[in-house]
Amino acid sequence: MSSPKSRFEDSLTLEGLREKIEHFADDRDWHKEHLGEELSDVLIYLVRLADRCNIDLATAALRKMDKNAIKYPANLVRVSSTIKG
């Protein structure tokens, strides 16, 4: 008995999707100046999804920060992180 074929087996990879998005943005000269708008779209959809699912994002974020503080203690985890533009 053969297992059913996954719908995703022949689909685009995440790297392929990233490349397509990069080309899409390059073709339109969409770069840093549009980032604020795009991040705002993501935030709007996230807030709407949280509302529909009855999730208090502020409380969820604080709980996640507490978990991360235990998982990654500051005295043991130090990373220099910068965003270059």
Backbone as XML, in Angstrom:
<?xml version="1.0"?>
<chain id="A" units="angstrom">
  <residue number="1" name="MET">
    <atom name="N" x="0.853" y="-1.178" z="0.000"/>
    <atom name="CA" x="0.000" y="0.000" z="0.000"/>
    <atom name="C" x="0.897" y="1.239" z="0.000"/>
  </residue>
  <residue number="2" name="SER">
    <atom name="N" x="0.725" y="2.072" z="-0.979"/>
    <atom name="CA" x="1.566" y="3.269" z="-1.062"/>
    <atom name="C" x="0.916" y="4.420" z="-0.311"/>
  </residue>
  <residue number="3" name="SER">
    <atom name="N" x="1.766" y="5.236" z="0.267"/>
    <atom name="CA" x="1.240" y="6.383" z="1.002"/>
    <atom name="C" x="0.895" y="7.489" z="0.017"/>
  </residue>
  <residue number="4" name="PRO">
    <atom name="N" x="-0.107" y="8.300" z="0.347"/>
    <atom name="CA" x="-0.500" y="9.378" z="-0.560"/>
    <atom name="C" x="0.629" y="10.394" z="-0.711"/>
  </residue>
  <residue number="5" name="LYS">
    <atom name="N" x="0.739" y="10.940" z="-1.907"/>
    <atom name="CA" x="1.777" y="11.922" z="-2.188"/>
    <atom name="C" x="1.453" y="13.229" z="-1.464"/>
  </residue>
  <residue number="6" name="SER">
    <atom name="N" x="2.467" y="13.796" z="-0.846"/>
    <atom name="CA" x="2.295" y="15.074" z="-0.159"/>
    <atom name="C" x="2.032" y="16.173" z="-1.171"/>
  </residue>
  <residue number="7" name="ARG">
    <atom name="N" x="1.195" y="17.102" z="-0.814"/>
    <atom name="CA" x="0.920" y="18.244" z="-1.687"/>
    <atom name="C" x="2.136" y="19.145" z="-1.812"/>
  </residue>
  <residue number="8" name="PHE">
    <atom name="N" x="3.090" y="19.027" z="-0.886"/>
    <atom name="CA" x="4.221" y="19.945" z="-0.858"/>
    <atom name="C" x="5.491" y="19.370" z="-1.482"/>
  </residue>
  <residue number="9" name="GLU">
    <atom name="N" x="5.466" y="18.118" z="-1.873"/>
    <atom name="CA" x="6.681" y="17.496" z="-2.391"/>
    <atom name="C" x="7.267" y="18.231" z="-3.583"/>
  </residue>
  <residue number="10" name="ASP">
    <atom name="N" x="6.436" y="18.689" z="-4.480"/>
    <atom name="CA" x="6.910" y="19.359" z="-5.683"/>
    <atom name="C" x="6.795" y="20.875" z="-5.584"/>
  </residue>
  <residue number="11" name="SER">
    <atom name="N" x="6.527" y="21.364" z="-4.393"/>
    <atom name="CA" x="6.317" y="22.803" z="-4.251"/>
    <atom name="C" x="7.643" y="23.545" z="-4.180"/>
  </residue>
  <residue number="12" name="LEU">
    <atom name="N" x="7.552" y="24.824" z="-4.302"/>
    <atom name="CA" x="8.689" y="25.724" z="-4.223"/>
    <atom name="C" x="9.341" y="25.631" z="-2.847"/>
  </residue>
  <residue number="13" name="THR">
    <atom name="N" x="10.661" y="25.654" z="-2.805"/>
    <atom name="CA" x="11.369" y="25.642" z="-1.521"/>
    <atom name="C" x="11.313" y="27.036" z="-0.903"/>
  </residue>
  <residue number="14" name="LEU">
    <atom name="N" x="11.615" y="27.126" z="0.377"/>
    <atom name="CA" x="11.663" y="28.437" z="1.025"/>
    <atom name="C" x="12.738" y="29.310" z="0.397"/>
  </residue>
  <residue number="15" name="GLU">
    <atom name="N" x="13.868" y="28.703" z="0.026"/>
    <atom name="CA" x="14.925" y="29.478" z="-0.636"/>
    <atom name="C" x="14.441" y="29.980" z="-1.992"/>
  </residue>
  <residue number="16" name="GLY">
    <atom name="N" x="13.749" y="29.149" z="-2.725"/>
    <atom name="CA" x="13.192" y="29.575" z="-4.008"/>
    <atom name="C" x="12.196" y="30.705" z="-3.836"/>
  </residue>
  <residue number="17" name="LEU">
    <atom name="N" x="11.374" y="30.608" z="-2.802"/>
    <atom name="CA" x="10.414" y="31.669" z="-2.512"/>
    <atom name="C" x="11.127" y="32.953" z="-2.127"/>
  </residue>
  <residue number="18" name="ARG">
    <atom name="N" x="12.174" y="32.844" z="-1.306"/>
    <atom name="CA" x="12.942" y="34.024" z="-0.916"/>
    <atom name="C" x="13.524" y="34.708" z="-2.145"/>
  </residue>
  <residue number="19" name="GLU">
    <atom name="N" x="14.044" y="33.913" z="-3.082"/>
    <atom name="CA" x="14.618" y="34.481" z="-4.305"/>
    <atom name="C" x="13.557" y="35.180" z="-5.143"/>
  </residue>
  <residue number="20" name="LYS">
    <atom name="N" x="12.383" y="34.569" z="-5.270"/>
    <atom name="CA" x="11.302" y="35.192" z="-6.035"/>
    <atom name="C" x="10.879" y="36.519" z="-5.400"/>
  </residue>
  <residue number="21" name="ILE">
    <atom name="N" x="10.782" y="36.550" z="-4.078"/>
    <atom name="CA" x="10.410" y="37.781" z="-3.377"/>
    <atom name="C" x="11.484" y="38.837" z="-3.572"/>
  </residue>
  <residue number="22" name="GLU">
    <atom name="N" x="12.757" y="38.426" z="-3.513"/>
    <atom name="CA" x="13.858" y="39.367" z="-3.719"/>
    <atom name="C" x="13.787" y="39.978" z="-5.116"/>
  </residue>
  <residue number="23" name="HIS">
    <atom name="N" x="13.563" y="39.138" z="-6.127"/>
    <atom name="CA" x="13.457" y="39.645" z="-7.501"/>
    <atom name="C" x="12.242" y="40.557" z="-7.655"/>
  </residue>
  <residue number="24" name="PHE">
    <atom name="N" x="11.125" y="40.180" z="-7.045"/>
    <atom name="CA" x="9.916" y="41.000" z="-7.091"/>
    <atom name="C" x="10.207" y="42.387" z="-6.535"/>
  </residue>
  <residue number="25" name="ALA">
    <atom name="N" x="10.867" y="42.448" z="-5.375"/>
    <atom name="CA" x="11.198" y="43.735" z="-4.748"/>
    <atom name="C" x="12.211" y="44.500" z="-5.590"/>
  </residue>
  <residue number="26" name="ASP">
    <atom name="N" x="13.225" y="43.813" z="-6.113"/>
    <atom name="CA" x="14.238" y="44.473" z="-6.942"/>
    <atom name="C" x="13.620" y="45.068" z="-8.199"/>
  </residue>
  <residue number="27" name="ASP">
    <atom name="N" x="12.711" y="44.334" z="-8.837"/>
    <atom name="CA" x="12.069" y="44.813" z="-10.062"/>
    <atom name="C" x="11.280" y="46.095" z="-9.832"/>
  </residue>
  <residue number="28" name="ARG">
    <atom name="N" x="10.849" y="46.322" z="-8.615"/>
    <atom name="CA" x="10.043" y="47.499" z="-8.285"/>
    <atom name="C" x="10.820" y="48.528" z="-7.470"/>
  </residue>
  <residue number="29" name="ASP">
    <atom name="N" x="12.097" y="48.258" z="-7.261"/>
    <atom name="CA" x="12.956" y="49.118" z="-6.450"/>
    <atom name="C" x="12.382" y="49.311" z="-5.044"/>
  </residue>
  <residue number="30" name="TRP">
    <atom name="N" x="11.830" y="48.216" z="-4.505"/>
    <atom name="CA" x="11.280" y="48.230" z="-3.149"/>
    <atom name="C" x="12.348" y="47.719" z="-2.205"/>
  </residue>
  <residue number="31" name="HIS">
    <atom name="N" x="12.812" y="48.597" z="-1.390"/>
    <atom name="CA" x="13.844" y="48.189" z="-0.453"/>
    <atom name="C" x="13.520" y="48.764" z="0.920"/>
  </residue>
  <residue number="32" name="LYS">
    <atom name="N" x="14.500" y="49.331" z="1.559"/>
    <atom name="CA" x="14.346" y="49.783" z="2.933"/>
    <atom name="C" x="13.187" y="50.768" z="3.111"/>
  </residue>
  <residue number="33" name="GLU">
    <atom name="N" x="12.957" y="51.634" z="2.125"/>
    <atom name="CA" x="11.910" y="52.645" z="2.273"/>
    <atom name="C" x="10.521" y="52.033" z="2.421"/>
  </residue>
  <residue number="34" name="HIS">
    <atom name="N" x="10.344" y="50.802" z="1.971"/>
    <atom name="CA" x="9.043" y="50.149" z="2.096"/>
    <atom name="C" x="8.951" y="49.206" z="3.294"/>
  </residue>
  <residue number="35" name="LEU">
    <atom name="N" x="10.042" y="49.005" z="3.975"/>
    <atom name="CA" x="10.074" y="48.048" z="5.073"/>
    <atom name="C" x="9.075" y="48.404" z="6.171"/>
  </residue>
  <residue number="36" name="GLY">
    <atom name="N" x="8.981" y="49.680" z="6.516"/>
    <atom name="CA" x="8.036" y="50.102" z="7.550"/>
    <atom name="C" x="6.607" y="49.742" z="7.198"/>
  </residue>
  <residue number="37" name="GLU">
    <atom name="N" x="6.236" y="49.951" z="5.941"/>
    <atom name="CA" x="4.881" y="49.609" z="5.508"/>
    <atom name="C" x="4.654" y="48.099" z="5.558"/>
  </residue>
  <residue number="38" name="GLU">
    <atom name="N" x="5.630" y="47.339" z="5.121"/>
    <atom name="CA" x="5.484" y="45.885" z="5.124"/>
    <atom name="C" x="5.393" y="45.339" z="6.548"/>
  </residue>
  <residue number="39" name="LEU">
    <atom name="N" x="6.242" y="45.851" z="7.433"/>
    <atom name="CA" x="6.180" y="45.412" z="8.830"/>
    <atom name="C" x="4.859" y="45.821" z="9.464"/>
  </residue>
  <residue number="40" name="SER">
    <atom name="N" x="4.341" y="46.975" z="9.072"/>
    <atom name="CA" x="3.034" y="47.406" z="9.574"/>
    <atom name="C" x="1.941" y="46.452" z="9.121"/>
  </residue>
  <residue number="41" name="ASP">
    <atom name="N" x="2.005" y="46.002" z="7.866"/>
    <atom name="CA" x="1.034" y="45.014" z="7.384"/>
    <atom name="C" x="1.085" y="43.746" z="8.229"/>
  </residue>
  <residue number="42" name="VAL">
    <atom name="N" x="2.290" y="43.265" z="8.496"/>
    <atom name="CA" x="2.451" y="42.053" z="9.303"/>
    <atom name="C" x="1.855" y="42.266" z="10.693"/>
  </residue>
  <residue number="43" name="LEU">
    <atom name="N" x="2.147" y="43.422" z="11.284"/>
    <atom name="CA" x="1.622" y="43.727" z="12.617"/>
    <atom name="C" x="0.097" y="43.769" z="12.611"/>
  </residue>
  <residue number="44" name="ILE">
    <atom name="N" x="-0.478" y="44.405" z="11.608"/>
    <atom name="CA" x="-1.941" y="44.496" z="11.515"/>
    <atom name="C" x="-2.556" y="43.103" z="11.437"/>
  </residue>
  <residue number="45" name="TYR">
    <atom name="N" x="-2.004" y="42.247" z="10.572"/>
    <atom name="CA" x="-2.532" y="40.888" z="10.446"/>
    <atom name="C" x="-2.324" y="40.085" z="11.724"/>
  </residue>
  <residue number="46" name="LEU">
    <atom name="N" x="-1.190" y="40.271" z="12.377"/>
    <atom name="CA" x="-0.914" y="39.570" z="13.627"/>
    <atom name="C" x="-1.905" y="39.976" z="14.715"/>
  </residue>
  <residue number="47" name="VAL">
    <atom name="N" x="-2.145" y="41.273" z="14.839"/>
    <atom name="CA" x="-3.090" y="41.758" z="15.853"/>
    <atom name="C" x="-4.489" y="41.232" z="15.559"/>
  </residue>
  <residue number="48" name="ARG">
    <atom name="N" x="-4.870" y="41.229" z="14.291"/>
    <atom name="CA" x="-6.194" y="40.730" z="13.915"/>
    <atom name="C" x="-6.314" y="39.233" z="14.212"/>
  </residue>
  <residue number="49" name="LEU">
    <atom name="N" x="-5.293" y="38.461" z="13.866"/>
    <atom name="CA" x="-5.310" y="37.026" z="14.134"/>
    <atom name="C" x="-5.374" y="36.751" z="15.631"/>
  </residue>
  <residue number="50" name="ALA">
    <atom name="N" x="-4.592" y="37.479" z="16.404"/>
    <atom name="CA" x="-4.612" y="37.310" z="17.860"/>
    <atom name="C" x="-5.995" y="37.630" z="18.412"/>
  </residue>
  <residue number="51" name="ASP">
    <atom name="N" x="-6.612" y="38.681" z="17.896"/>
    <atom name="CA" x="-7.949" y="39.058" z="18.344"/>
    <atom name="C" x="-8.950" y="37.950" z="18.030"/>
  </residue>
  <residue number="52" name="ARG">
    <atom name="N" x="-8.889" y="37.414" z="16.816"/>
    <atom name="CA" x="-9.817" y="36.351" z="16.416"/>
    <atom name="C" x="-9.615" y="35.081" z="17.245"/>
  </residue>
  <residue number="53" name="CYS">
    <atom name="N" x="-8.386" y="34.872" z="17.709"/>
    <atom name="CA" x="-8.064" y="33.674" z="18.497"/>
    <atom name="C" x="-8.112" y="33.937" z="20.003"/>
  </residue>
  <residue number="54" name="ASN">
    <atom name="N" x="-8.547" y="35.139" z="20.367"/>
    <atom name="CA" x="-8.631" y="35.535" z="21.777"/>
    <atom name="C" x="-7.299" y="35.388" z="22.500"/>
  </residue>
  <residue number="55" name="ILE">
    <atom name="N" x="-6.243" y="35.865" z="21.870"/>
    <atom name="CA" x="-4.910" y="35.834" z="22.463"/>
    <atom name="C" x="-4.505" y="37.253" z="22.822"/>
  </residue>
  <residue number="56" name="ASP">
    <atom name="N" x="-4.160" y="37.461" z="24.080"/>
    <atom name="CA" x="-3.650" y="38.755" z="24.537"/>
    <atom name="C" x="-2.165" y="38.793" z="24.196"/>
  </residue>
  <residue number="57" name="LEU">
    <atom name="N" x="-1.810" y="39.521" z="23.137"/>
    <atom name="CA" x="-0.430" y="39.520" z="22.661"/>
    <atom name="C" x="0.552" y="40.050" z="23.694"/>
  </residue>
  <residue number="58" name="ALA">
    <atom name="N" x="0.173" y="41.074" z="24.429"/>
    <atom name="CA" x="1.083" y="41.636" z="25.429"/>
    <atom name="C" x="1.409" y="40.592" z="26.495"/>
  </residue>
  <residue number="59" name="THR">
    <atom name="N" x="0.389" y="39.917" z="26.987"/>
    <atom name="CA" x="0.597" y="38.877" z="27.996"/>
    <atom name="C" x="1.398" y="37.719" z="27.414"/>
  </residue>
  <residue number="60" name="ALA">
    <atom name="N" x="1.064" y="37.314" z="26.197"/>
    <atom name="CA" x="1.793" y="36.220" z="25.552"/>
    <atom name="C" x="3.262" y="36.588" z="25.361"/>
  </residue>
  <residue number="61" name="ALA">
    <atom name="N" x="3.529" y="37.829" z="24.969"/>
    <atom name="CA" x="4.915" y="38.270" z="24.768"/>
    <atom name="C" x="5.683" y="38.267" z="26.079"/>
  </residue>
  <residue number="62" name="LEU">
    <atom name="N" x="5.059" y="38.734" z="27.149"/>
    <atom name="CA" x="5.726" y="38.738" z="28.453"/>
    <atom name="C" x="6.021" y="37.321" z="28.930"/>
  </residue>
  <residue number="63" name="ARG">
    <atom name="N" x="5.067" y="36.430" z="28.724"/>
    <atom name="CA" x="5.289" y="35.024" z="29.108"/>
    <atom name="C" x="6.438" y="34.422" z="28.305"/>
  </residue>
  <residue number="64" name="LYS">
    <atom name="N" x="6.477" y="34.722" z="27.009"/>
    <atom name="CA" x="7.548" y="34.204" z="26.164"/>
    <atom name="C" x="8.895" y="34.776" z="26.585"/>
  </residue>
  <residue number="65" name="MET">
    <atom name="N" x="8.936" y="36.047" z="26.953"/>
    <atom name="CA" x="10.183" y="36.650" z="27.427"/>
    <atom name="C" x="10.651" y="35.979" z="28.710"/>
  </residue>
  <residue number="66" name="ASP">
    <atom name="N" x="9.709" y="35.654" z="29.597"/>
    <atom name="CA" x="10.063" y="34.938" z="30.828"/>
    <atom name="C" x="10.663" y="33.568" z="30.504"/>
  </residue>
  <residue number="67" name="LYS">
    <atom name="N" x="10.029" y="32.842" z="29.565"/>
    <atom name="CA" x="10.561" y="31.535" z="29.154"/>
    <atom name="C" x="11.950" y="31.676" z="28.542"/>
  </residue>
  <residue number="68" name="ASN">
    <atom name="N" x="12.122" y="32.690" z="27.687"/>
    <atom name="CA" x="13.420" y="32.900" z="27.043"/>
    <atom name="C" x="14.499" y="33.284" z="28.048"/>
  </residue>
  <residue number="69" name="ALA">
    <atom name="N" x="14.119" y="34.026" z="29.092"/>
    <atom name="CA" x="15.089" y="34.408" z="30.125"/>
    <atom name="C" x="15.620" y="33.175" z="30.852"/>
  </residue>
  <residue number="70" name="ILE">
    <atom name="N" x="14.748" y="32.196" z="31.051"/>
    <atom name="CA" x="15.169" y="30.946" z="31.687"/>
    <atom name="C" x="16.004" y="30.112" z="30.714"/>
  </residue>
  <residue number="71" name="LYS">
    <atom name="N" x="15.554" y="30.050" z="29.476"/>
    <atom name="CA" x="16.240" y="29.242" z="28.463"/>
    <atom name="C" x="17.591" y="29.833" z="28.068"/>
  </residue>
  <residue number="72" name="TYR">
    <atom name="N" x="17.671" y="31.166" z="28.034"/>
    <atom name="CA" x="18.889" y="31.863" z="27.614"/>
    <atom name="C" x="19.306" y="32.879" z="28.679"/>
  </residue>
  <residue number="73" name="PRO">
    <atom name="N" x="19.873" y="32.435" z="29.802"/>
    <atom name="CA" x="20.265" y="33.360" z="30.872"/>
    <atom name="C" x="21.291" y="34.381" z="30.363"/>
  </residue>
  <residue number="74" name="ALA">
    <atom name="N" x="21.094" y="35.640" z="30.725"/>
    <atom name="CA" x="21.948" y="36.726" z="30.238"/>
    <atom name="C" x="23.410" y="36.523" z="30.606"/>
  </residue>
  <residue number="75" name="ASN">
    <atom name="N" x="23.662" y="35.935" z="31.768"/>
    <atom name="CA" x="25.059" y="35.740" z="32.180"/>
    <atom name="C" x="25.756" y="34.632" z="31.389"/>
  </residue>
  <residue number="76" name="LEU">
    <atom name="N" x="24.985" y="33.829" z="30.644"/>
    <atom name="CA" x="25.569" y="32.755" z="29.850"/>
    <atom name="C" x="25.495" y="33.005" z="28.341"/>
  </residue>
  <residue number="77" name="VAL">
    <atom name="N" x="24.589" y="33.867" z="27.946"/>
    <atom name="CA" x="24.368" y="34.102" z="26.518"/>
    <atom name="C" x="24.624" y="35.565" z="26.200"/>
  </residue>
  <residue number="78" name="ARG">
    <atom name="N" x="25.663" y="35.796" z="25.454"/>
    <atom name="CA" x="25.986" y="37.156" z="25.013"/>
    <atom name="C" x="26.245" y="37.103" z="23.518"/>
  </residue>
  <residue number="79" name="VAL">
    <atom name="N" x="25.478" y="37.863" z="22.762"/>
    <atom name="CA" x="25.649" y="37.912" z="21.315"/>
    <atom name="C" x="25.620" y="39.362" z="20.885"/>
  </residue>
  <residue number="80" name="SER">
    <atom name="N" x="26.572" y="39.727" z="20.085"/>
    <atom name="CA" x="26.571" y="41.059" z="19.500"/>
    <atom name="C" x="25.730" y="41.000" z="18.240"/>
  </residue>
  <residue number="81" name="SER">
    <atom name="N" x="24.678" y="41.783" z="18.203"/>
    <atom name="CA" x="23.773" y="41.754" z="17.064"/>
    <atom name="C" x="23.589" y="43.157" z="16.519"/>
  </residue>
  <residue number="82" name="THR">
    <atom name="N" x="23.844" y="43.313" z="15.249"/>
    <atom name="CA" x="23.602" y="44.589" z="14.583"/>
    <atom name="C" x="22.905" y="44.332" z="13.268"/>
  </residue>
  <residue number="83" name="ILE">
    <atom name="N" x="22.054" y="45.267" z="12.887"/>
    <atom name="CA" x="21.383" y="45.198" z="11.598"/>
    <atom name="C" x="22.064" y="46.211" z="10.698"/>
  </residue>
  <residue number="84" name="LYS">
    <atom name="N" x="22.604" y="45.725" z="9.614"/>
    <atom name="CA" x="23.298" y="46.607" z="8.682"/>
    <atom name="C" x="22.395" y="46.869" z="7.491"/>
  </residue>
  <residue number="85" name="GLY">
    <atom name="N" x="22.387" y="48.100" z="7.053"/>
    <atom name="CA" x="21.508" y="48.438" z="5.946"/>
    <atom name="C" x="22.178" y="48.773" z="4.712"/>
  </residue>
</chain>
